[in-house]
Amino acid sequence: MSCVENLAAFVCRASYEDLSETAREQLKIRILDSLACAAGALEGEPVQILRQQINEFESQGKCTLIGGGTAAPDSAAFYNGALVRYLDFNDAYLAKGETCHPSDNLAGILAAAEYADRTGRDLMTALAVAYQVQCRLSDVAPVRDKGFDHTTQGSYSVSAGVSKVLGLDESRQPTPLPSLARRLTRFESPGRDSFPIGKASHFRTQPHVARGSFSWR
């Protein structure tokens, strides 16, 4: 069995019943924390730019925008992801040689859950899957010292979480997971093949990853 097949099997067999009471409580805390970060970022300049674009080109959809309004799932994931991430106060996981922000996965999974009319338990299970995938990959496959950002692992985790909440089975996951992750880890700028590390004003890559998690074709 390949690594991606093992990953797909893990995603499919995960269930709400697998989560301990402590894990469930901690997931709820992290969701609330992410929403608080999002609320604090509503007046941020890049967030306002994103909102203006959504209002102009796509002001209706099935998925809720934090702060009011609706949009298509990919735009909701992008906008809500920018809100959660912009202040840089959301949660962090410190692995040896790597740091990631696993709550970056929330926006994409939340949009997918709302689009597919899933339950709160489905949302929490998918989010737990994404947390496990990103944190475990950060432990065993750090990439920061190679010049890549933690959104590399995040590409796989958000793909896994969205797959879970959409109810994809193992036969439908092995192909989308690696192909989507490869697409999400390619930042289209001259001379760059993945998300760069360094100074960039208003630049957060994970909202782009959240939006791209809906690009299955």
C-alpha positions as CSV (number, residue, x, y, z in Angstrom):
1,M,0.0,0.0,0.0
2,S,1.4,3.4,-1.0
3,C,1.7,6.3,1.4
4,V,-1.2,8.1,-0.1
5,E,-3.3,5.0,0.1
6,N,-2.5,4.7,3.8
7,L,-3.4,8.4,4.2
8,A,-6.7,7.8,2.4
9,A,-7.5,4.8,4.6
10,F,-6.8,6.8,7.7
11,V,-9.1,9.6,6.6
12,C,-11.9,7.1,5.7
13,R,-11.8,5.1,8.9
14,A,-11.6,8.1,11.3
15,S,-14.9,8.7,13.1
16,Y,-16.3,11.0,15.7
17,E,-16.4,8.1,18.2
18,D,-12.6,7.9,17.9
19,L,-12.2,11.3,19.5
20,S,-11.7,11.4,23.3
21,E,-13.7,13.9,25.4
22,T,-10.5,15.9,25.8
23,A,-10.0,16.0,22.0
24,R,-13.5,17.1,21.4
25,E,-13.2,19.9,24.0
26,Q,-9.9,21.1,22.6
27,L,-11.3,21.1,19.0
28,K,-14.2,23.3,20.2
29,I,-11.7,25.6,21.9
30,R,-9.7,25.9,18.8
31,I,-12.7,26.6,16.6
32,L,-13.8,29.4,19.0
33,D,-10.2,30.8,19.1
34,S,-10.1,30.8,15.3
35,L,-13.4,32.7,15.1
36,A,-12.1,35.2,17.6
37,C,-9.0,35.7,15.4
38,A,-11.3,36.1,12.4
39,A,-13.5,38.7,14.2
40,G,-10.4,40.7,15.1
41,A,-9.3,40.8,11.5
42,L,-12.5,42.0,9.9
43,E,-11.2,45.6,9.4
44,G,-7.8,44.4,8.0
45,E,-6.8,46.0,4.8
46,P,-6.3,42.8,2.7
47,V,-9.5,41.3,4.2
48,Q,-11.4,44.4,3.0
49,I,-9.9,44.0,-0.5
50,L,-11.0,40.4,-0.6
51,R,-14.5,41.3,0.6
52,Q,-14.8,44.0,-2.1
53,Q,-13.9,41.5,-4.8
54,I,-16.4,39.0,-3.5
55,N,-19.1,41.7,-3.3
56,E,-18.4,42.8,-6.9
57,F,-18.1,39.5,-8.6
58,E,-19.8,36.8,-6.4
59,S,-22.1,38.2,-3.7
60,Q,-24.3,35.1,-3.4
61,G,-23.6,31.5,-2.6
62,K,-24.3,28.7,-0.2
63,C,-21.5,29.2,2.3
64,T,-21.4,31.8,5.0
65,L,-18.8,34.5,5.2
66,I,-17.6,35.4,8.7
67,G,-19.0,38.8,9.5
68,G,-22.1,38.4,7.2
69,G,-22.9,37.5,3.7
70,T,-22.5,34.4,1.6
71,A,-20.4,33.2,-1.3
72,A,-19.4,30.0,-3.2
73,P,-17.4,27.5,-1.1
74,D,-14.0,28.3,-2.6
75,S,-14.5,32.0,-2.1
76,A,-15.8,31.5,1.4
77,A,-12.8,29.3,2.2
78,F,-10.4,31.9,0.9
79,Y,-12.1,34.8,2.7
80,N,-12.6,33.1,6.0
81,G,-9.1,31.6,5.8
82,A,-7.7,35.1,5.4
83,L,-9.6,36.3,8.4
84,V,-8.4,33.5,10.7
85,R,-4.8,33.8,9.5
86,Y,-4.3,37.6,9.1
87,L,-3.5,38.6,12.7
88,D,-1.2,35.7,13.1
89,F,-2.7,34.9,16.5
90,N,-4.2,31.6,15.7
91,D,-2.9,28.3,17.2
92,A,0.5,26.9,16.5
93,Y,2.1,23.4,16.6
94,L,5.8,23.3,17.4
95,A,7.5,20.3,15.9
96,K,11.3,19.6,15.7
97,G,12.4,21.7,12.8
98,E,8.9,22.9,11.8
99,T,6.1,25.1,13.0
100,C,2.6,25.1,11.6
101,H,-0.8,26.6,12.3
102,P,-3.3,23.7,12.1
103,S,-6.4,26.0,12.5
104,D,-5.6,27.2,9.0
105,N,-7.5,24.1,8.0
106,L,-10.8,25.3,9.5
107,A,-11.9,27.6,6.7
108,G,-11.8,25.1,3.9
109,I,-13.4,22.3,6.0
110,L,-16.1,24.7,7.3
111,A,-17.0,25.7,3.8
112,A,-17.1,22.1,2.6
113,A,-19.2,21.1,5.6
114,E,-21.8,23.8,5.0
115,Y,-21.9,23.2,1.2
116,A,-22.5,19.5,1.8
117,D,-24.9,20.1,4.7
118,R,-22.9,18.1,7.2
119,T,-23.3,18.0,10.9
120,G,-21.2,19.6,13.6
121,R,-19.8,16.2,14.4
122,D,-18.8,15.7,10.8
123,L,-17.1,19.1,10.9
124,M,-15.2,18.2,14.1
125,T,-14.1,14.8,12.8
126,A,-12.8,16.3,9.6
127,L,-11.0,19.0,11.5
128,A,-9.4,16.4,13.8
129,V,-8.2,14.5,10.7
130,A,-6.7,17.7,9.3
131,Y,-5.0,18.5,12.6
132,Q,-3.5,15.0,12.8
133,V,-2.3,15.0,9.2
134,Q,-0.6,18.4,9.4
135,C,1.0,17.9,12.8
136,R,2.2,14.4,12.0
137,L,3.7,15.4,8.7
138,S,5.4,18.3,10.5
139,D,6.9,15.8,12.9
140,V,8.2,13.3,10.4
141,A,8.6,15.4,7.2
142,P,9.8,18.9,8.1
143,V,10.6,21.1,5.1
144,R,11.4,24.5,6.5
145,D,15.2,24.0,6.4
146,K,14.8,23.2,2.7
147,G,13.3,26.6,2.1
148,F,9.6,25.6,2.0
149,D,6.8,26.8,4.1
150,H,4.6,24.8,6.4
151,T,1.7,25.2,3.9
152,T,3.4,22.2,2.2
153,Q,2.1,19.9,4.9
154,G,-1.1,22.0,5.1
155,S,-1.9,21.2,1.5
156,Y,-2.2,17.6,2.4
157,S,-4.1,18.2,5.6
158,V,-6.7,20.5,4.2
159,S,-7.2,18.1,1.3
160,A,-7.7,15.2,3.8
161,G,-10.1,17.2,5.9
162,V,-12.2,18.4,2.9
163,S,-12.2,14.8,1.6
164,K,-13.5,13.6,4.9
165,V,-16.3,16.1,5.3
166,L,-17.4,15.6,1.7
167,G,-17.6,11.8,2.3
168,L,-15.2,10.6,-0.3
169,D,-14.3,6.9,0.0
170,E,-10.9,5.4,-0.4
171,S,-11.4,4.7,-4.1
172,R,-12.0,8.4,-4.7
173,Q,-9.3,9.8,-2.5
174,P,-5.9,8.5,-3.6
175,T,-5.9,10.4,-6.9
176,P,-7.3,13.8,-5.6
177,L,-5.1,13.9,-2.5
178,P,-1.6,13.9,-4.1
179,S,-2.7,15.8,-7.3
180,L,-4.4,18.5,-5.3
181,A,-1.6,18.8,-2.8
182,R,0.9,19.2,-5.7
183,R,-1.2,21.9,-7.2
184,L,-1.6,23.7,-3.8
185,T,2.1,23.6,-3.1
186,R,3.0,25.4,-6.3
187,F,3.0,29.1,-5.9
188,E,2.8,30.7,-9.3
189,S,5.5,33.3,-9.3
190,P,8.6,33.7,-11.4
191,G,11.4,31.4,-10.3
192,R,9.4,29.9,-7.4
193,D,8.1,26.4,-7.3
194,S,6.6,26.5,-3.9
195,F,5.5,28.9,-1.2
196,P,8.5,31.1,-0.2
197,I,9.7,31.9,3.2
198,G,10.6,35.5,3.9
199,K,9.1,39.0,4.3
200,A,6.0,39.8,2.2
201,S,3.5,42.5,3.2
202,H,0.0,41.1,3.9
203,F,1.1,37.8,2.4
204,R,-0.4,34.6,3.9
205,T,-0.3,31.5,1.8
206,Q,-2.7,29.2,3.7
207,P,-6.0,31.0,2.6
208,H,-4.9,30.3,-1.0
209,V,-4.5,26.6,0.0
210,A,-7.9,26.6,1.6
211,R,-9.5,28.0,-1.6
212,G,-7.6,25.5,-3.7
213,S,-9.0,22.6,-1.7
214,F,-12.1,22.9,-3.9
215,S,-10.2,22.6,-7.2
216,W,-10.7,18.9,-7.8
217,R,-10.6,19.1,-11.6
